[in-house]
Amino acid sequence: MRIFPPFILFVTLLLGGCGPRLHTQFLVAAENPRVYQHQNIALLDYSGTASHRVTRQVEQTLSAIEVRGVPYFELHRAERAEDAQQARQRGQRLGVDAVHFGRVLHYGWHDEPLSMSREQWCKRPYRGVKRNKDQLQACLYGEERPSNHPFHPHEEQVEVVIEESNSGHGKAHKSVRKITTRRTKERVTTPVICRKRTARVEILPQVVEVASGQLIYSKKQQAKRWALTCPGDQAKGSTAAETLLAQALSQSLTAYRQDIAPYLRAVTIPLLEETQGLSPRATQNLLQGVAFARDNRMPRACSLWQQSLEQSPSPNAALLYNLGVCQEVAGDLAAADQLYQQAEALLSQPNDAISRAIARVNGGLQRY
């Protein structure tokens, strides 16, 4: 049986307004430690509606789990079992440590009407058909407006160029007039009846330990996905029920996967740059270490911080904390916790970064 301690897959440095920060991912243990310790496992066919489809997705989920590029589970397949006792018997014949099986409690979808309001811009129809001088306003307004008619909220003044004939000289010239016209569009709110399509998946994965015959995992996993289709949405079409069901099943299996196998967790870790109390040489090494960290060179940064510790008779909280980050990145949570505790002991008031670091590593230590 192999137990994987937490370790860093990769580290990226993010520089923000509050100083340098490490944005990293830890591989942490599963939520159920008793389940993830068994890596030689068998998967039995699920029972219930769409059982073949669900079993296939569960198998793909388990097969895709890798640690350091190596498949985490040694997976065997077997036919369906009626209960945990029969599942254990299947496991004994296959020579595995644990058997995964389960039931599909619900796998379906339904449509329901949904009343909504829609706002859209609608064109105003023009009632004027002739665009000569006398009927220009009617064409632009859509109707003749008396001179004493007040301005409408959807009206505005525009400049219109009109060709006029000068009877005295016999030739036309252009004049610019400001007239008030309705906008060609207005916002209209209309009630619409849409269709809401909801897909729901509920499964009950279970794990029986072959040696003891105990059911060590049994937890419902469920998820819903929905899509809305309204009149006028024909261009994009309605979301297929199978697409929504696949998304809901994937969401359910994500929670199941975190329960039974190691998974990645994103963590952002700030670095500290306080130099108070350090010797000149130790101060220089601390700041140089932060500079190397800014360049995403954590091994060099940790080496400089270690030199700073050796050169300073009384290290400050920032130096001890940064060294704790080095140990946490290396996966030694016990050493990191000790350094974080020493850093906190030097504080006269709480420091958010140090408090978060202590809580973070303690959570990891309790899990392992």
Secondary structure, DSSP 4 states (H G I P E B T S, - for coil): ---PPPEEEEEEEEEETTEEEEEEEEEE--SSHHHHT--EEEEEPPEETTHHHHHHHHHHHHHH-EETTEES-EEEEE---SSHHHHHHHHHHHT-SEEEEEEEEEEEEEEEEEEEEEEEEEEPPP-----SSTTHHHHHHSS---TTPPPPTTEEEEEEEEEEEETTTTEEEEEEEEEEEE-SEEEEEEEEEEEEEEEEEEEEEEEEETTT--EEEE--EEEEEEEEE-TT-TTT-PPPHHHHHHHHHHHHHHHHHHHHS-EEEEEEEE-----TT--HHHHHHHHHHHHHHHTT-HHHHHHHHHHHHHH-SS--HHHHHHHHHHHHHHT-HHHHHHHHHHHHHT-SS--HHHHHHHHHHHHHHHH-
